[in-house]
Amino acid sequence: MVINYSRDFDVKCQLDTCKTYPVITDSERGEIFCGGCGLVLVQNMADTSYESNGYTQEEYMRLTRTGPATSLTMHDKGLSTVIGTNKDSAGNSLPNKTKYEFNRLRTWDQRSKSRKTSALSKAFTLLHGMKTKLGIPDNVVENAAYIYRKTVNAKLTRGRTMGSLVSAALYAACRENNIPRTLDDIACAGNVERRILSRDLRTIIKKLGLNLNQYDTASFISKISNNMNLREKTKRDAFDILKKCEDKGITAGKHPVAQAAASLYIACILNGEKISQKKFSNESGVSDVTIRNRAVLIKKTLKIVDKEN
């Protein structure tokens, strides 16, 4: 049976033995099939990619045939009809009577939009603002918009603010794509309380059945060291210290940001960079007491003799 693919829902195989297998997308054939039994779930998928390879406005106007690609970060996925300026195809101004008619059309076009469309527009405006503040890639924002749409379809918006749900969706997308952003970073960018953000995040994970992996601690080492302009040798030594800690098994159950900050702190001491624990605490968002405890455990386990004294 031919089914048109929509990103508003998840396509899954109905067999019990295939629930643990992921679905596989074949973009060339336009099909989605089960990774366990090979059953074709969706056929004749619409190609939503952008076909033009032009890099200037002239090349775009000459090569394009279909316009820009659709995006989930737009409330209408970029497929809405826009009533243009008061000029005809030749660039001449319209008569006053026609201008009045077009102004009325624009007014009723705006009024005829549903409540859901208006809410999605406001939510994705907030999402783009958070993307700019945190420097998050476009593919992660696209994933966050997908999670937020699923949240709206699951009717989880009742009793919850738009900002907290958008922030929770963005944090979940960062976790899925291993983009090192903490809850405090997301809460500050979204102007929401960390407690409310954590609560809504737990709700989204439970209701939508998300499987979020733990962050890679090494990514936080790169983030903190780049923000503090540490030397490359210090960063490499921190990676080596983290690898030895993982081999010893002392990273299990520990806060990844605190572990990264402690590894960098010890690497700074070994390389003669005098940076206090307070600076690492302010940069990482973890208390200096936690960093100190992690550093003491690492020194004791790896038998590191520092050069402080």
C-alpha positions in Angstrom: 0.0 0.0 0.0 1.3 3.4 -0.9 1.5 5.9 2.0 2.5 9.5 1.9 5.2 10.2 4.5 4.6 12.9 7.1 7.0 14.0 9.8 4.2 14.7 12.2 4.2 11.1 13.4 6.7 8.2 14.0 6.6 5.3 11.6 7.2 2.0 13.3 6.9 -1.7 12.5 3.9 -3.3 14.2 5.6 -6.7 14.8 6.6 -7.3 18.4 10.0 -8.8 17.4 10.9 -5.6 15.5 10.3 -3.0 18.2 13.9 -2.9 19.2 15.1 -2.4 15.6 15.3 1.2 14.1 13.6 2.2 10.9 15.9 2.9 7.9 15.3 5.7 5.4 16.4 5.2 1.8 16.4 8.6 0.3 17.3 7.5 -3.2 14.3 5.1 -3.5 12.0 7.3 -1.4 11.2 4.5 1.1 11.3 3.8 4.8 11.6 0.1 5.8 12.0 -1.8 9.1 15.6 -2.6 10.1 14.5 -6.0 11.5 12.3 -7.7 9.0 12.8 -5.5 6.0 9.1 -4.6 5.6 8.6 -1.4 3.6 6.6 1.0 5.8 6.4 4.1 3.6 6.7 4.5 -0.1 6.8 7.4 -2.5 8.3 9.9 0.0 8.2 13.5 -1.2 11.7 15.0 -1.7 11.8 18.0 0.6 15.5 18.8 -0.1 16.7 22.0 -1.7 17.8 21.4 -5.3 19.7 24.5 -6.3 23.5 24.8 -5.7 23.7 28.5 -6.3 25.7 30.6 -3.9 24.7 34.1 -5.1 21.3 35.7 -5.7 21.8 35.6 -9.5 22.6 31.9 -9.4 19.6 31.3 -7.2 17.2 33.1 -9.5 18.6 31.3 -12.5 18.8 27.8 -11.2 16.0 27.4 -8.7 12.7 25.8 -9.7 11.1 24.7 -6.4 12.1 27.4 -3.9 13.8 26.7 -0.6 13.4 23.4 1.3 10.7 22.9 3.8 11.7 23.2 7.5 10.0 22.1 10.7 11.3 25.3 12.4 8.6 27.3 10.5 5.1 27.2 11.8 3.8 26.4 8.3 7.0 24.5 7.2 7.7 27.2 4.7 4.7 26.4 2.5 2.4 29.3 3.2 1.2 31.8 0.6 2.4 35.4 1.2 0.5 38.3 -0.3 3.2 40.6 -1.7 3.6 44.3 -2.0 1.2 46.6 -3.9 2.8 46.2 -7.3 2.0 44.1 -10.3 4.3 41.7 -12.1 5.7 44.5 -14.2 6.7 46.5 -11.1 4.0 49.1 -11.6 1.9 50.4 -8.7 -1.6 49.1 -8.3 -4.7 51.3 -8.5 -6.1 52.6 -5.2 -9.1 50.4 -5.3 -7.0 47.2 -5.9 -4.6 48.3 -3.1 -7.6 48.5 -0.7 -8.7 45.0 -1.7 -5.3 43.5 -1.2 -5.0 45.2 2.2 -8.3 43.6 3.2 -7.1 40.2 1.9 -3.9 40.5 4.1 -6.0 41.4 7.1 -8.4 38.4 6.7 -5.5 36.1 5.9 -3.9 37.1 9.2 -7.2 36.7 11.1 -8.0 33.4 9.5 -4.9 31.6 10.9 -5.7 29.1 13.6 -4.7 29.4 17.3 -2.3 26.5 16.8 -0.5 28.3 13.9 -0.1 31.4 16.0 1.3 29.5 18.9 3.8 27.6 16.8 4.9 30.8 15.2 5.7 32.3 18.7 7.3 29.1 19.9 9.7 28.9 16.9 10.6 32.5 17.2 11.7 31.8 20.8 13.6 28.7 19.5 15.5 30.7 16.9 16.4 33.3 19.6 17.8 30.5 21.9 19.7 29.1 18.9 21.5 32.4 18.4 22.3 32.8 22.1 23.7 29.2 22.5 25.3 28.8 19.0 23.5 25.6 18.3 23.7 24.0 14.8 20.6 24.0 12.4 20.2 20.2 12.5 19.8 20.3 16.3 17.2 23.1 16.0 15.3 21.1 13.4 15.3 18.1 15.8 14.1 20.4 18.7 11.2 21.7 16.5 10.3 18.1 15.7 10.2 17.2 19.4 8.1 20.3 20.2 5.6 19.4 17.5 5.3 16.0 19.0 4.8 17.6 22.4 1.9 19.7 21.0 0.3 16.8 19.3 0.5 14.8 22.5 -1.4 17.7 24.2 1.3 18.3 26.9 1.0 22.0 26.7 -1.9 22.3 29.2 -0.6 23.8 32.5 2.9 24.4 31.1 4.5 27.5 29.7 5.6 27.7 26.1 9.1 28.8 27.1 9.8 25.8 29.4 8.5 23.3 26.7 10.6 24.9 24.0 13.7 24.8 26.3 13.0 21.2 27.3 12.7 20.2 23.6 16.0 22.0 22.8 17.8 20.3 25.7 16.5 16.9 24.6 17.7 17.6 21.0 21.2 18.6 22.3 21.4 15.4 24.3 20.4 13.3 21.3 23.0 15.0 19.1 25.7 15.2 21.8 25.9 19.0 21.8 27.4 20.0 25.2 24.8 22.3 26.7 23.8 22.1 30.4 20.4 22.6 31.9 21.6 25.9 33.4 22.7 27.1 29.9 19.3 26.3 28.4 17.4 27.7 31.4 19.4 31.0 31.2 18.8 31.3 27.4 15.1 30.5 27.6 14.6 32.7 30.7 12.9 29.8 32.7 13.6 28.3 36.1 15.8 25.3 36.2 13.4 23.5 38.4 10.5 24.0 35.9 12.7 23.0 33.0 13.7 19.8 34.7 10.1 19.0 35.5 8.9 19.5 31.9 11.9 17.6 30.6 11.0 14.6 32.6 7.4 14.8 31.4 8.5 14.9 27.7 10.9 12.0 28.1 8.2 9.9 29.8 5.3 10.7 27.5 7.2 10.7 24.2 9.4 7.7 25.2 12.6 9.5 24.4 15.9 7.6 25.0 18.5 10.2 25.8 22.1 9.1 26.2 24.5 10.7 28.6 26.8 13.4 27.4 30.3 12.6 26.3 32.5 14.2 29.0 35.2 14.9 26.4 32.9 17.4 24.7 32.7 19.4 27.9 36.5 19.5 28.1 36.6 21.1 24.7 33.9 23.6 25.5 35.4 24.7 28.8 38.9 24.9 27.5 37.9 27.0 24.5 35.9 29.4 26.6 38.8 29.9 29.0 41.4 30.1 26.2 43.6 27.3 27.6 46.6 26.0 25.8 46.3 23.0 23.5 48.7 20.9 25.5 46.6 21.5 28.6 43.5 20.3 26.7 45.3 17.2 25.5 46.5 16.3 29.0 43.0 16.7 30.3 41.8 14.2 27.7 44.5 11.8 28.8 43.5 12.2 32.5 39.8 11.6 31.6 40.8 8.5 29.6 42.7 7.1 32.6 39.8 7.8 34.9 37.4 5.9 32.6 39.8 3.0 32.5 39.9 3.0 36.4 36.1 3.2 36.5 35.8 6.3 38.7 33.6 8.3 36.2 30.5 6.2 36.6 27.7 8.1 38.3 29.7 11.3 38.4 28.6 14.6 36.9 30.2 14.9 33.4 30.7 18.7 33.7 32.4 18.4 37.1 34.6 15.5 35.8 35.6 17.6 32.8 36.4 20.7 35.0 38.4 18.6 37.5 40.4 17.0 34.7 41.2 20.5 33.2 42.1 21.9 36.6 44.6 19.1 37.2 46.0 19.5 33.7 46.5 23.3 34.3 48.4 22.5 37.5 50.7 20.0 35.7 51.4 22.6 32.9 52.0 25.5 35.1 48.8 27.5 34.3 47.6 29.2 37.5 43.8 29.1 37.2 41.7 28.9 40.4 38.9 26.5 41.0 36.5 29.4 41.4 37.1 30.4 37.7 36.4 26.8 36.6 33.3 26.9 38.8 32.0 30.1 37.2 32.7 28.8 33.7 31.3 25.2 34.1 28.3 26.1 36.4 29.5 23.5 39.0 30.4 24.4 42.6 34.1 24.7 43.4 33.6 22.2 46.3 32.4 19.5 43.7 35.4 20.3 41.5 37.8 20.0 44.5 36.3 16.7 45.5 36.6 15.3 42.0 40.2 16.5 41.7 41.2 14.9 45.0 39.7 11.6 43.9 41.5 11.8 40.5 44.8 12.6 42.1 44.4 9.8 44.6 43.4 7.2 42.1 45.9 8.1 39.4 48.6 8.9 42.0 49.3 12.3 40.4 51.8 14.5 42.2 51.0 18.2 41.4 53.4 21.1 41.2 51.4 23.5 43.5 54.0 23.4 46.2 
